[in-house]
Amino acid sequence: MALLQVCGFTPYAELRGQILPAGQTHLVDRTNHYSFGTNTQEFAVPLGVDPSGFLKSCNREGGVCIDLNHGTTTLAFKFKHGVIVAVDSRASAGRYLASNDVNKVIEINPYLLGTMSGSAADCQYWERLLAKECRLYRLRNRQRISVAAASKLLCNMMLGYRGMGLSMGSMICGWDNEGPGLYYVDDQGTRLSGPMFSTGCGSSFAYGVVDSGYRDDMSVEEAYELGRRGIAHATHRDAYSGGVVNMYHMQEDGWIKVCKEDVSELIHRYRKGMF
Amino acid sequence: MALQDLSAEYLEESPIRFGQIRPVRSVGAASSPDSPALSWPPGLPLASSHCVPLPFPMAHGTTTLAFLFQGGVMVAADTRSSCSGLVACPASQKILPIHSHLVGTTSGTSADCALWKRILARELRLYQLRHGRRVSTSGAAKLLARMLHPFKGAAASLCYVCSDGTRLQGALFSVGSGSPYAYSILDQGVKWGLTVDQATAVAREAVYRATHRDAYSGNCVDVYRVSSEGWTRRTREDLKEEYYREEERRGRPSE
């Protein structure tokens, strides 16, 4: 008790009793879903159980197998006229195909896009949280958030939960005062800026195609075709990618949605003349 | 005759028993002295499924590819042998000619591949000497897969054989850690009606892209072409030069 006094530590209950009338405990004082993380950035750490260990135990052979949605192909590249973002639309849970029509691009605001790969739940939640933070930034600072800052925000969120079993590989694309911006952020806290990225289990197939056809001074039509080809060939070889190609073009005054084309038709077109 | 005697001496045991559990000949089983007996005693597993733990990481990463077109079969491979992070050999040969019209690619443990290719070459030569005709591609593949009965096949063909016994016939294959990168290039560019130059360009580009992105593939590229006249080989090309040429083309100053 004496030591506590010397240190100047006042127990919370005592402090609260001085400020607020005793008895009623307001919702705003305690940690709850509505106000969590609004004032200061907070991290909710689950008590006791180690989440990544728990996930590992769930995926053991013979027991209940929880397969997170993982398979995808997303790609994005910068060129003279902006950033092209192309994604597939298949959601798989292990061997089961949950959906062939998922939108893996989140429209954070008219000048920022985020792609999703890895666990669908993680991507959707954290990128929506990023959208909220970007909006708050705009309201507080009266200017748009830069792509570097937005990707940094997401990266810090991931770092806060590092090692706890999150699975997310995302590309934050936008156009700010520096020009077109493209950052890759993943669940380990990696944040990289680059001219071209591809994520997901179909990414290696996409890399081959896009590396081959990429030039910094491409025309807009050539860039669209490259994005379409990258996703189409990846979905052709990768079992966990498929559905349609959703393609966006990030321009100086915002993004436009270019197309939503079925990959089977694209492959049919490209492979005419083959065996 | 002399050659046959020589081969009999050289072959202590039939290839089917090479490295496998020696089968016990059951009494009364009819077996000709030429073909080995296949009478396994009951209860004995047909193939040993025990995995010997490796004492050190073996060489594994590679990019090899092959496809059929009107001018025959185009085969290409990189030349890097890696040993879990160390480049053990930057100039290894992953495409091994077996005879004048048959070429095989290797992927996986270099030592295993080299050994089995030599055994296969030996067996095919013996078959040719005994029966007076060459083994077909699918026959050789089957032989490699089971080390047993070859059979007659057709013209230009391509087979993929895996160490677990899988044997697939097809028109386009790529194997190794760099194969996803190569597959997308091949899917884009391979058509039946390609000229030899175009097919070479596609094969080279596919290996180049794979070596660009895959850490375990790299150094040089070997391109072979198998046609009715036999196999021909292109000079080994260092892909480092290709990278610099491409950087120049794209107008980026290379450091």
Contacts between the chains, C-beta under 8 A, distances in Angstrom:
chain1	res1	chain2	res2	distance
A	204	B	180	3.5
A	204	B	181	5.5
A	204	B	213	6.9
A	204	B	214	8.0
A	205	B	180	5.0
A	205	B	181	7.3
A	205	B	183	6.0
A	205	B	184	4.3
A	206	B	184	6.9
A	207	B	181	5.8
A	207	B	184	7.7
A	207	B	209	7.5
A	207	B	213	5.1
A	208	B	180	7.2
A	208	B	181	4.0
A	208	B	182	6.5
A	208	B	183	7.1
A	208	B	184	3.9
A	208	B	185	4.9
A	208	B	206	7.3
A	208	B	209	4.5
A	208	B	210	7.0
A	208	B	213	7.2
A	209	B	184	4.5
A	209	B	185	6.8
A	209	B	188	6.2
A	211	B	181	8.0
A	211	B	209	5.4
A	211	B	212	6.2
A	211	B	213	7.0
A	212	B	185	5.9
A	212	B	188	7.7
A	212	B	205	6.4
A	212	B	209	5.8
A	215	B	250	5.7
A	216	B	250	6.5
A	216	B	251	7.2
A	216	B	252	7.6
A	217	B	251	7.5
A	229	B	188	6.8
A	230	B	184	7.8
A	233	B	183	7.8
A	233	B	184	4.2
A	233	B	187	5.1
A	233	B	188	6.3
A	234	B	184	6.6
A	236	B	187	6.0
A	237	B	180	6.8
A	237	B	183	5.1
A	237	B	184	6.8
A	237	B	187	7.0
A	270	B	187	7.8
A	270	B	188	6.8
A	271	B	187	7.1
A	273	B	191	4.6
A	273	B	192	7.3
A	273	B	193	6.9
A	274	B	190	6.3
A	274	B	191	5.2
A	274	B	192	6.7
A	275	B	68	7.5
A	275	B	171	5.1
A	275	B	192	5.5
